[in-house]
Amino acid sequence: MNRALLRLVFVCITTLGVSVASAQNLLLGATVTDTCASCTQAQFGLPGAITDGDVKTNRNLGGGAPGSFMISLARPIALGRVVLFPNMTPNGQVSFEIQTSTDPSGTTGTWTSHGGPISREWVDKLAIDVPLNPQTTGVRMVKVIVHKSPAWVSFYEVEGYSSPNRWLLLLLILPPLLVAGGLFFRRQWSKRKLLRTIVAGGGRPGCVFTLGSQALKSRWRARALPPGLSTPATGKSYLMTINIFRQRFTSGHFFFCLFASFLAYSTMAVMPAYNADDIIQAQPAAQDYYTYLASGRWGLYFIQKVIFDTNPSGVFAFLAGIITLAFAALLSAQIIGIKRAASVSVYILVSIVSLYYASYLSFDSSRFAYSLANLCAIGGLYFILKGRWFVGISLFSIAPSLFQPSIQVAATVLVGASIYLVLSGMYREATKKLLIGIIGMLASLILYYVLTQLSPAVSGIPLSNRSGISFSSLLLNHRELVAIFIGHGLPSGKDLPYYSPLIKAGVWAFMASFVLGAFLFVQQKRRSTLILCAALCGVLLLTPFCLAFVSVSVDQFGPRALIAYATVHAIFIALPMEMALDRTENRKSFAFSMFSVAMASAFLFFTAVQISNSAFDEYLSSRNDFFATNRIISRIDEVVINSDIPIEGPIPLVVIYNKGVSTAPRGVPNTARAADWSREWIFRHIDPRFAPVIGFDKTKLTTPDKGFAHWPHKDSVFIQDGVVVVVIN
């Protein structure tokens, strides 16, 4: 324990060192000149006040726009973004520009503009974050130009920072991995032990999976089959079937599960659809990836920005995500104790072929990263329960940085494992496993919290309230929590429009099957066993949204945050199957197992049908969004050609879309054109000439006497203050 504590301290010290080294204001103390030579220092402040690091001081140019500040640096720097703290009275829309030069004297022709004139809403003392062009290096001068402003040109501070360095962010993740990996391999390879797999081979000792030329052994030893079942020579077909069901899970079974999963989600893979999040996240110019850092998802930033460079990666990411989910489900089956071929296959398929997972697989940016979060969470829990604390804690701490609900999946698996041990009469083992798992997960979350609090020093992006914790959430949001439980725990299918009556009936049948299996196959039917099992089942229905009990906002707990309910359904159907296959009552086991397999098959079929329906409807909605946007672009071209705005771009754009209208010819998907964060960016997704105007104050638009004309009226597209305005409704 002392060694583990020292390693944890090492991780924190290393990360803190990286943070301090990379979070400097690069413009602090720089020399400043401005365009107001007659502005006295006593009345308007020192020019250097905007780089002195004190927001209580300011420099005023003594009048309105235009005006500019030139900041000279003593040495060349690599600059990723500039942060402005304006002194605004009154607040309003400002047109400004950031330029840099590699020439210390700022000779004409050496200046580079970063995005040209930018129009944003400025508020007094509210930071204006302006990202610069990638790889802006060797900067010796920075110029801040204010072209138009309702207030005098004045700033409290102008700060500059380097871009979030991908290698520094990698260092944020590496310390726990390196130390944990070193510990793991020291224990494994120093003793010349081969890695052991999760999968055993066909009921025989040894495994069919190989790593290079080395055969990987399994931890799962074959149990002896009941007398008379070593061969199906008895002539009874049900004995042959039950013998097949009782086999150990093999690589062949695993590949069958993969094939069935791919088939269930195939429509989603071959029919691309872009929702509001996909529209903005796939465009590097939008820099939406910074919101990952603000919400504590630095691992997701590393995957999406550093590795994939905001590329959704299409079918590749989809297939990689499904494979990762399957491995995570296989590992969780071992944690629970499910080992028979039939029950493991049912568990894997039911736990990943689900409308809950379809809800996040429909987001292109999350297909691989969110699945990887599941694998990290389950893998971390596995190592924690095996006593490899540092490996498990380090791995588990990465999971919430990718996708916080993965914590709920691991918690659900832990409760499922405890239920199985209680039904087997092993109360002490169940208590021990539950306590070890809880302690390990809490330690992992503490490490994640520490790393997340340090991450702004590395990235320069402050944390938002989405990364916060509220211990009063249970009291403040109890109605919403009850609604989530009724909608998904019981279930009624709340917020899942494709949750058909047949799927609901299947979930209820799984619950009934679990109760029936407990009464039929539990060997010690003591009252304490049943009471404790019932209590744990109640906890099992709550763990899929346990983070909501300490979350600042419960509104974000939609279907894709409740993926652990798929694991709950898998536990309810697979556990009684496993108990039945462990018993010697062959006819009873055969009947129950066949009935369970039939139920699971029907459930998976109807779920796959609804996943395909959802994917097809989203495809049609996305297609219509693009068609409608193209029609509006044609009208914009007609308006712009007769204005001072260059037709070749950039074309400043604002879209007014106050009432979302579905564009789906069937189904219920919403349009991607109505969301606040995508209504302008969908135009740029189609045509890069468009430059969405961020923070435009739409209340200041000059309203015609009869109100704005709505699309497709000829007056619904117009130009005001150099900005193209499109009024949808």
C-alpha positions in Angstrom: 0.0 0.0 0.0 2.9 2.4 0.8 4.4 1.7 -2.6 1.1 2.3 -4.3 0.8 5.6 -2.4 4.2 6.7 -3.5 3.4 5.8 -7.1 0.2 7.9 -6.9 2.2 10.9 -5.5 4.7 10.5 -8.4 1.9 10.6 -10.9 0.4 13.8 -9.4 3.9 15.5 -9.2 4.7 14.6 -12.8 1.4 16.0 -14.0 1.7 19.1 -11.9 5.1 19.7 -13.4 3.8 19.4 -16.9 0.9 21.8 -16.0 3.0 24.5 -14.6 5.5 24.3 -17.5 2.8 24.8 -20.1 0.3 27.4 -18.7 2.2 30.6 -19.1 0.7 33.9 -20.4 3.3 34.4 -23.2 2.4 38.2 -23.5 3.0 39.0 -19.8 5.3 42.0 -19.5 5.6 42.6 -23.2 6.1 46.1 -24.6 3.0 47.8 -25.9 2.4 50.7 -28.3 -0.9 51.9 -29.6 -2.5 54.4 -32.1 -3.3 57.1 -29.6 -0.1 59.1 -29.2 -1.9 62.0 -27.5 -3.5 59.8 -24.8 -1.9 60.8 -21.5 -0.9 58.0 -19.1 -2.5 59.8 -16.1 -5.9 60.0 -17.8 -6.0 56.9 -20.1 -3.5 54.5 -18.4 -0.2 53.1 -19.4 0.0 51.2 -22.7 1.7 48.4 -20.9 -1.3 48.0 -18.6 -2.8 45.5 -21.0 0.1 43.1 -20.5 0.9 43.6 -16.8 -1.3 40.7 -15.6 -3.5 43.0 -13.5 -7.2 43.2 -14.7 -7.7 46.2 -12.4 -5.7 48.4 -14.8 -6.6 49.3 -18.3 -5.5 51.3 -21.3 -8.0 53.5 -23.1 -7.4 55.0 -26.6 -9.7 58.0 -25.7 -12.2 57.4 -28.4 -14.1 55.0 -30.6 -13.0 52.6 -33.3 -10.9 52.2 -35.3 -7.9 51.7 -33.0 -5.2 49.2 -32.4 -2.5 47.9 -30.0 0.9 46.5 -31.0 2.6 44.1 -28.6 6.3 43.6 -29.1 8.0 40.4 -27.7 11.6 40.1 -26.6 12.0 36.6 -28.2 10.1 34.5 -30.8 7.2 32.5 -29.4 4.7 29.9 -30.7 1.3 31.4 -30.2 -1.9 29.3 -30.3 -4.6 31.8 -29.1 -5.1 35.3 -27.8 -7.5 36.1 -25.0 -8.9 39.7 -24.8 -10.5 41.3 -21.7 -12.3 44.3 -23.1 -13.2 47.4 -21.2 -16.7 47.9 -22.7 -19.3 50.6 -22.0 -21.7 49.9 -23.4 -21.6 46.2 -24.4 -22.2 45.4 -28.0 -21.2 43.9 -31.3 -17.5 44.5 -32.2 -15.6 43.9 -35.4 -12.0 43.2 -34.6 -8.9 41.4 -36.0 -5.8 39.7 -34.6 -2.6 39.9 -36.6 0.9 38.5 -35.9 4.3 39.2 -37.4 7.7 37.4 -37.3 9.5 40.7 -37.9 10.5 42.5 -34.6 9.9 45.9 -36.4 6.6 44.9 -37.8 7.4 45.8 -41.4 4.5 46.1 -43.8 4.0 42.9 -45.6 5.1 40.7 -42.7 1.7 40.7 -40.9 -0.5 37.6 -40.9 -4.2 37.9 -40.2 -5.9 35.2 -38.3 -9.4 34.7 -39.6 -9.7 38.3 -40.9 -12.2 40.7 -39.3 -14.2 38.8 -36.7 -17.6 39.9 -35.4 -18.5 39.0 -31.9 -20.6 40.3 -28.9 -18.3 41.9 -26.4 -19.2 42.2 -22.7 -17.2 44.2 -20.1 -14.5 42.1 -18.5 -15.7 38.9 -20.3 -12.9 37.0 -21.9 -12.8 36.8 -25.7 -10.9 33.7 -26.7 -9.5 34.0 -30.3 -7.7 30.9 -31.6 -4.9 31.6 -34.1 -4.0 29.7 -37.3 -2.3 26.4 -36.6 1.5 26.4 -36.2 1.9 30.1 -35.6 5.5 30.1 -34.6 8.3 32.7 -34.4 5.9 35.5 -33.4 7.7 38.7 -32.5 4.7 41.1 -32.7 0.9 40.9 -32.0 -1.5 43.5 -33.3 -5.1 43.8 -31.9 -7.2 45.9 -34.3 -10.7 47.1 -33.4 -12.6 48.1 -36.6 -16.0 48.8 -35.3 -17.3 49.1 -31.7 -20.1 50.8 -29.8 -17.7 51.7 -27.0 -14.3 53.3 -26.8 -11.3 51.1 -27.6 -10.0 49.9 -24.3 -8.6 46.7 -22.8 -7.9 45.5 -19.3 -5.6 42.7 -20.5 -4.4 41.0 -23.6 -3.0 37.5 -23.0 -1.4 34.9 -25.2 -1.1 31.2 -24.8 0.3 28.3 -26.8 -2.1 25.8 -28.3 -3.0 22.8 -26.1 0.1 20.7 -26.8 -0.8 17.2 -27.9 2.4 15.8 -26.4 1.8 17.6 -23.1 -1.7 16.2 -23.0 -0.2 12.8 -23.8 2.0 13.3 -20.7 -1.1 14.0 -18.7 -2.3 10.5 -19.5 1.0 8.7 -19.6 2.2 8.8 -16.0 -0.5 6.4 -14.7 -0.2 4.2 -17.7 3.6 4.0 -17.6 3.8 3.3 -13.9 0.9 0.9 -14.0 2.3 -0.8 -17.1 5.7 -1.1 -15.6 4.3 -2.7 -12.5 2.2 -5.1 -14.5 4.9 -6.3 -16.8 7.4 -6.6 -13.9 5.1 -9.0 -12.2 4.2 -10.9 -15.3 7.3 -11.1 -17.5 9.9 -11.3 -14.7 8.5 -14.7 -13.8 8.4 -15.7 -17.5 4.6 -16.0 -17.4 2.5 -15.7 -20.5 -0.6 -13.4 -20.5 -3.8 -15.3 -19.9 -6.9 -14.7 -21.9 -10.5 -14.4 -21.0 -11.5 -17.0 -23.5 -10.9 -20.8 -23.0 -11.0 -23.3 -25.8 -14.0 -25.6 -26.2 -14.1 -26.9 -22.7 -10.5 -28.0 -22.8 -7.6 -26.6 -20.8 -5.7 -24.1 -22.9 -6.9 -21.4 -25.2 -7.2 -21.1 -29.0 -6.2 -17.4 -29.1 -2.5 -16.8 -29.8 -0.2 -13.8 -29.3 2.5 -14.0 -32.0 3.6 -17.7 -31.8 2.8 -18.1 -28.1 -0.4 -19.9 -27.1 -2.3 -17.9 -24.5 -3.5 -19.9 -21.6 -6.9 -19.4 -19.9 -7.7 -18.8 -16.3 -11.0 -20.7 -16.8 -10.5 -24.4 -16.2 -13.1 -26.7 -17.6 -15.6 -28.0 -15.1 -16.4 -31.7 -15.2 -19.7 -32.3 -17.0 -22.4 -34.2 -15.1 -22.2 -38.0 -15.3 -23.4 -39.3 -18.7 -22.9 -36.0 -20.5 -19.3 -36.5 -21.6 -20.7 -37.8 -24.9 -24.2 -37.6 -26.5 -24.2 -41.3 -27.1 -27.3 -41.7 -25.0 -29.4 -41.1 -28.1 -31.4 -38.2 -26.5 -31.1 -35.0 -28.6 -31.6 -32.7 -25.7 -28.5 -34.1 -24.0 -26.5 -33.2 -27.1 -27.9 -29.7 -27.0 -27.3 -29.1 -23.3 -23.8 -30.4 -23.8 -23.2 -27.8 -26.5 -24.7 -25.1 -24.2 -22.4 -26.1 -21.4 -19.2 -25.8 -23.4 -16.7 -23.1 -22.4 -16.8 -20.0 -24.5 -14.4 -20.1 -27.4 -13.0 -17.8 -30.0 -15.6 -19.2 -32.4 -18.4 -18.1 -30.2 -16.8 -14.7 -29.9 -16.6 -14.2 -33.6 -20.2 -15.2 -34.0 -21.1 -12.5 -31.4 -19.1 -10.0 -33.4 -20.8 -11.0 -36.7 -24.3 -10.8 -35.1 -23.4 -7.3 -33.6 -22.2 -6.0 -37.0 -25.4 -7.3 -38.6 -27.6 -5.6 -36.0 -25.9 -2.2 -36.6 -25.2 -2.6 -40.3 -27.8 0.0 -41.4 -26.1 2.6 -39.2 -22.7 1.8 -40.7 -23.7 2.0 -44.4 -26.2 4.9 -44.2 -24.3 7.9 -42.9 -26.3 10.6 -41.0 -25.1 13.8 -39.4 -26.8 15.2 -36.3 -26.3 18.6 -34.9 -23.2 17.5 -32.9 -21.7 15.8 -35.9 -22.0 18.9 -38.0 -19.9 21.1 -35.7 -17.5 18.4 -34.3 -16.4 17.3 -37.8 -15.1 20.9 -38.6 -11.8 21.8 -37.1 -12.6 25.5 -37.7 -15.4 25.3 -35.2 -12.9 24.1 -32.5 -15.7 22.4 -30.7 -13.1 20.0 -29.3 -12.3 22.6 -26.6 -15.6 21.8 -25.0 -14.3 18.3 -24.3 -11.5 19.9 -22.2 -14.0 22.2 -20.4 -16.1 19.3 -19.4 -13.2 17.2 -18.0 -13.1 14.8 -21.0 -9.4 15.3 -21.8 -9.1 11.7 -23.0 -11.9 12.3 -25.5 -10.0 15.4 -26.7 -6.8 13.3 -27.1 -8.7 10.7 -29.2 -10.8 13.0 -31.4 -8.4 15.9 -31.9 -4.9 14.5 -31.5 -5.4 11.0 -33.0 -8.4 11.4 -35.4 -8.0 15.2 -36.0 -11.8 15.6 -35.8 -12.4 13.1 -38.6 -15.4 10.9 -37.7 -13.7 8.0 -39.5 -16.9 6.5 -40.7 -17.1 2.7 -40.9 -13.6 2.3 -39.4 -14.6 4.0 -36.2 -17.9 2.1 -36.2 -16.3 -1.4 -36.5 -13.5 -0.5 -34.0 -16.2 0.6 -31.6 -18.2 -2.6 -31.9 -15.1 -4.8 -31.4 -14.1 -2.8 -28.4 -17.6 -3.1 -26.9 -17.5 -6.8 -27.5 -14.2 -7.2 -25.7 -15.5 -5.1 -22.8 -18.6 -7.2 -22.5 -16.5 -10.4 -22.6 -14.3 -9.2 -19.8 -17.4 -8.1 -17.7 -18.8 -11.6 -18.2 -15.7 -13.0 -16.5 -16.0 -10.5 -13.7 -19.6 -11.6 -13.0 -18.7 -15.3 -13.3 -20.6 -16.2 -16.5 -18.6 -18.8 -18.3 -20.8 -21.2 -20.3 -20.9 -20.8 -24.1 -24.7 -20.1 -24.3 -25.0 -17.7 -21.4 -21.8 -15.8 -22.3 -23.0 -15.4 -25.9 -26.4 -14.2 -24.8 -24.8 -11.8 -22.3 -22.5 -10.2 -24.9 -25.2 -9.8 -27.5 -27.8 -8.4 -25.2 -25.4 -6.0 -23.5 -24.2 -4.4 -26.8 -27.1 -4.8 -29.2 -29.3 -2.2 -27.6 -31.1 1.0 -28.4 -29.0 2.6 -25.6 -25.8 2.0 -27.5 -27.4 2.9 -30.8 -28.1 6.3 -29.3 -24.4 7.1 -28.9 -23.2 5.1 -31.9 -25.4 7.5 -34.0 -22.9 10.3 -32.9 -19.9 9.8 -35.3 -17.4 11.4 -32.9 -18.2 9.0 -30.1 -18.2 5.6 -31.7 -14.7 4.5 -30.8 -13.9 6.8 -27.9 -17.0 6.0 -25.9 -16.5 2.2 -26.5 -12.9 2.5 -25.4 -14.1 4.2 -22.2 -16.2 1.0 -21.5 -13.1 -1.2 -22.0 -11.0 1.0 -19.7 -13.7 1.0 -17.0 -14.3 -2.7 -17.1 -10.6 -3.5 -17.5 -9.8 -1.3 -14.5 -12.4 -3.0 -12.4 -11.0 -6.4 -13.4 -7.5 -5.6 -12.3 -8.8 -4.0 -9.1 -10.6 -7.2 -8.2 -7.5 -9.2 -9.0 -5.5 -7.2 -6.5 -3.5 -5.3 -9.0 -4.5 -2.0 -7.6 -2.3 0.4 -9.3 -2.9 -1.0 -12.8 -6.7 -1.1 -12.2 -6.9 2.4 -10.6 -4.8 3.9 -13.4 -6.8 2.3 -16.2 -10.2 3.1 -14.5 -9.2 6.8 -14.1 -8.9 7.2 -17.8 -12.5 5.9 -18.5 -14.4 9.0 -17.3 -12.0 11.3 -19.3 -13.4 9.6 -22.4 -17.1 9.1 -21.3 -18.3 9.5 -17.8 -21.2 7.0 -18.0 -18.7 4.2 -18.4 -18.3 4.4 -14.7 -22.0 3.4 -14.4 -21.4 0.4 -16.6 -18.5 -0.8 -14.3 -20.7 -0.2 -11.2 -23.5 -2.3 -12.8 -21.1 -5.2 -13.5 -19.8 -5.1 -10.0 -23.4 -5.3 -8.5 -24.2 -8.1 -11.0 -21.1 -10.1 -9.8 -22.3 -9.7 -6.2 -25.8 -10.9 -7.0 -24.3 -14.1 -8.6 -22.2 -14.8 -5.5 -25.2 -14.2 -3.2 -27.3 -16.6 -5.3 -24.5 -19.1 -5.0 -24.5 -18.8 -1.2 -21.1 -17.1 -1.0 -22.1 -14.1 1.1 -18.6 -13.4 2.4 -17.1 -13.4 -1.1 -19.9 -11.2 -2.3 -19.3 -8.6 0.4 -15.6 -8.7 -0.1 -15.9 -8.3 -3.9 -18.3 -5.4 -3.5 -16.2 -3.5 -1.0 -13.0 -4.0 -2.9 -14.7 -2.8 -6.1 -16.2 0.2 -4.5 -12.9 1.2 -2.8 -11.0 0.8 -6.1 -13.5 2.8 -8.1 -13.5 5.6 -5.6 -9.7 5.8 -5.6 -9.8 5.9 -9.4 -12.3 8.7 -9.4 -10.2 10.7 -7.0 -7.2 10.3 -9.3 -9.4 11.4 -12.2 -10.6 14.4 -10.3 -7.0 15.4 -9.5 -5.9 15.1 -13.1 -9.0 17.0 -14.3 -8.5 19.9 -11.9 -4.9 20.1 -13.2 -5.9 19.8 -16.9 -6.8 23.6 -17.4 -3.2 24.4 -16.5 -2.1 22.2 -19.4 -4.8 23.1 -21.9 -5.6 26.7 -20.9 -9.3 25.8 -21.1 -11.2 26.5 -17.8 -13.6 23.8 -16.6 -17.3 24.3 -17.0 -20.0 23.3 -14.6 -20.6 20.0 -16.5 -17.4 18.8 -14.8 -18.7 19.8 -11.3 -20.2 17.7 -8.5 -23.3 18.5 -6.5 -24.1 16.5 -3.4 -27.5 18.1 -3.1 -28.6 16.8 -6.5 -30.7 14.0 -4.9 -32.8 16.6 -3.1 -32.9 19.2 -5.9 -33.6 16.9 -8.8 -35.6 14.1 -7.1 -38.5 14.3 -9.5 -36.2 14.0 -12.5 -34.4 11.1 -10.9 -37.7 9.3 -10.3 -38.7 9.9 -13.9 -35.4 8.3 -15.1 -36.0 5.3 -12.9 -39.6 4.9 -14.1 -38.6 5.4 -17.7 -35.7 3.1 -17.9 -35.5 1.0 -14.7 -38.9 -0.5 -14.8 -39.0 0.3 -17.9 -41.4 2.5 -19.9 -39.0 3.5 -22.6 -38.9 7.3 -21.8 -36.8 9.3 -24.3 -36.5 6.2 -26.5 -39.0 6.7 -29.3 -38.0 3.4 -31.0 -38.5 1.4 -27.7 -41.3 -0.7 -29.2 -43.9 -2.6 -27.0 -42.1 -5.9 -28.1 -38.8 -4.6 -26.7 -40.5 -3.5 -23.4 -42.2 -6.9 -23.2 -38.7 -8.6 -23.7 -37.2 -6.6 -20.8 -40.1 -7.6 -18.5 -39.7 -11.2 -19.7 -36.0 -11.0 -18.8 -36.9 -9.8 -15.3 -39.5 -12.6 -14.9 -36.9 -15.1 -16.2 -34.4 -14.0 -13.5 -37.0 -14.4 -10.7 -38.0 -17.9 -12.1 -34.4 -19.0 -12.4 -33.6 -17.9 -8.9 -36.4 -20.0 -7.5 -35.6 -23.0 -9.7 -31.9 -23.2 -9.6 -30.7 -21.5 -6.4 -29.4 -24.4 -4.2 -29.9 -22.6 -0.8 -33.3 -21.0 -0.9 -33.0 -19.3 2.4 -35.0 -16.2 3.2 -31.8 -14.1 3.7 -30.6 -15.1 0.3 -33.7 -13.9 -1.4 -34.0 -10.7 0.6 -30.3 -9.8 -0.1 -30.7 -10.7 -3.7 -33.8 -8.5 -4.0 -32.0 -5.6 -2.4 -29.1 -5.9 -4.8 -31.5 -6.1 -7.7 -32.9 -2.8 -6.6 -29.4 -1.3 -6.5 -28.8 -2.9 -9.9 -31.7 -0.8 -11.4 -30.2 2.4 -9.9 -26.5 2.0 -10.8 -27.1 2.9 -14.5 -27.7 6.5 -13.5 -25.9 6.7 -10.2 -23.8 9.7 -11.4 -27.1 11.7 -11.6 -27.2 11.6 -7.8 -24.1 13.9 -7.7 -24.5 15.7 -11.0 -24.9 19.4 -11.3 -27.4 18.9 -14.2 -29.7 15.9 -14.6 -30.9 17.1 -18.1 -27.8 15.5 -19.7 -28.9 12.0 -18.6 -30.5 11.0 -21.9 -30.4 7.5 -23.4 -26.7 7.6 -24.4 -25.8 8.3 -20.7 -27.9 5.3 -19.6 -26.1 2.6 -21.6 -25.6 0.6 -18.4 -29.2 -0.5 -18.6 -28.2 -2.7 -21.5 -25.9 -4.5 -19.1 -28.7 -4.8 -16.6 -30.9 -6.5 -19.2 -28.0 -8.9 -20.1 -27.5 -9.8 -16.4 -31.2 -10.6 -16.0 -31.3 -13.0 -18.9 -27.7 -14.5 -18.7 -27.4 -15.2 -14.9 -30.3 -17.6 -14.6 -29.1 -19.4 -17.7 -25.6 -19.8 -16.1 -27.2 -21.2 -13.0 -29.4 -23.6 -15.0 -26.4 -24.9 -17.0 -24.5 -25.5 -13.7 -27.2 -27.9 -12.4 -27.6 -31.6 -13.1 -31.3 -31.6 -13.7 -30.9 -32.1 -17.4 -34.5 -31.7 -18.6 -35.2 -28.7 -16.4 -31.9 -27.1 -17.4 -32.5 -27.9 -21.1 -36.1 -26.4 -21.1 -35.1 -23.3 -19.2 -32.0 -22.7 -21.4 -33.8 -23.2 -24.6 -36.6 -20.8 -23.5 -34.0 -18.2 -22.5 -32.1 -18.5 -25.8 -35.4 -18.1 -27.7 -36.4 -15.0 -25.6 -33.0 -13.5 -26.1 -33.1 -14.2 -29.9 -36.5 -12.6 -30.3 -35.4 -9.6 -28.2 -32.3 -9.1 -30.3 -34.2 -9.5 -33.5 -36.8 -6.8 -32.6 -34.0 -4.5 -31.2 -32.0 -4.8 -34.4 -35.1 -4.0 -36.4 -35.7 -0.8 -34.4 -32.0 0.1 -34.6 -32.3 -0.2 -38.4 -35.5 1.9 -38.4 -33.8 4.6 -36.4 -30.7 4.6 -38.6 -32.7 4.8 -41.8 -34.8 7.7 -40.4 -31.8 9.6 -39.3 -30.3 9.1 -42.8 -33.4 10.6 -44.4 -33.5 13.5 -42.0 -29.8 14.3 -42.6 -30.2 14.1 -46.3 -33.1 16.5 -46.2 -31.2 18.9 -44.0 -28.5 19.1 -46.6 -31.0 19.5 -49.5 -32.8 22.3 -47.6 -29.5 24.1 -46.8 -28.4 23.9 -50.4 -31.6 25.7 -51.5 -30.9 28.5 -49.0 -27.3 28.8 -50.2 -28.6 29.5 -53.7 -30.7 32.3 -52.4 -27.7 33.7 -50.4 -25.6 33.8 -53.5 -28.3 35.9 -55.3 -28.2 38.4 -52.4 -24.5 38.5 -51.9 -23.6 39.0 -55.6 -25.2 42.5 -55.4 -23.4 43.5 -52.1 -20.0 44.4 -50.9 -19.4 41.0 -49.4 -17.0 39.0 -51.6 -18.9 36.1 -53.3 -15.8 33.9 -53.0 -15.9 34.4 -49.2 -15.7 34.6 -46.3 -19.4 35.3 -46.0 -20.4 36.3 -42.5 -23.6 34.4 -41.6 -26.3 34.4 -39.0 -29.3 32.1 -39.0 -32.5 32.7 -37.0 -34.2 29.4 -36.3 -36.4 29.7 -33.2 -38.7 26.8 -33.7 -37.3 23.4 -34.7 -39.2 21.6 -37.4 -38.5 17.9 -38.1 -37.3 17.3 -41.7 -37.7 13.5 -41.4 -40.1 12.1 -44.0 -40.7 9.3 -41.5 -39.7 8.6 -37.9 -38.9 11.2 -35.3 -35.3 12.5 -35.8 -34.9 16.2 -35.2 -33.3 18.5 -37.8 -29.7 19.4 -37.4 -30.4 22.9 -38.7 -32.2 24.2 -35.5 -29.6 23.6 -32.8 -27.9 26.8 -31.5 -24.4 25.3 -32.1 -25.1 23.9 -35.6 -27.5 26.2 -37.4 -24.8 28.3 -39.0 -22.1 25.6 -39.2 -24.2 23.3 -41.4 -23.8 25.9 -44.1 -20.0 25.8 -43.7 -20.2 22.0 -43.6 -21.5 22.2 -47.2 -19.7 25.3 -48.4 -16.5 26.6 -46.7 -17.1 30.1 -47.9 -19.4 30.7 -45.0 -18.1 32.2 -41.7 -20.5 31.7 -38.8 -20.7 34.9 -36.7 -20.2 33.8 -33.1 -22.1 35.7 -30.4 -24.2 37.8 -32.7 -26.9 39.8 -30.8 -30.0 39.0 -32.8 -32.1 41.3 -30.7 -30.4 44.3 -32.4 -31.6 43.4 -35.9 -33.7 46.0 -37.4 -37.2 44.4 -37.5 -39.5 45.3 -40.4 -42.9 46.7 -39.6 -44.6 43.5 -40.5 -41.9 41.4 -38.8 -39.3 39.2 -40.4 -40.3 37.2 -43.5 -39.8 33.5 -43.0 -38.1 31.1 -45.5 -38.8 30.6 -48.4 -40.1 34.2 -48.7 -37.8 36.3 -50.9 -37.1 38.7 -48.0 -36.1 36.0 -45.6 -32.4 36.4 -46.7 -31.0 39.9 -46.3 -27.8 41.7 -45.3 -27.5 43.9 -42.2 -24.2 45.5 -40.9 -22.2 43.4 -43.3 -23.7 40.1 -42.2 -25.9 37.8 -44.1 -29.0 37.0 -42.1 -31.3 34.0 -42.9 -34.6 33.8 -41.1 -36.1 30.3 -41.1 -38.8 31.0 -38.6 
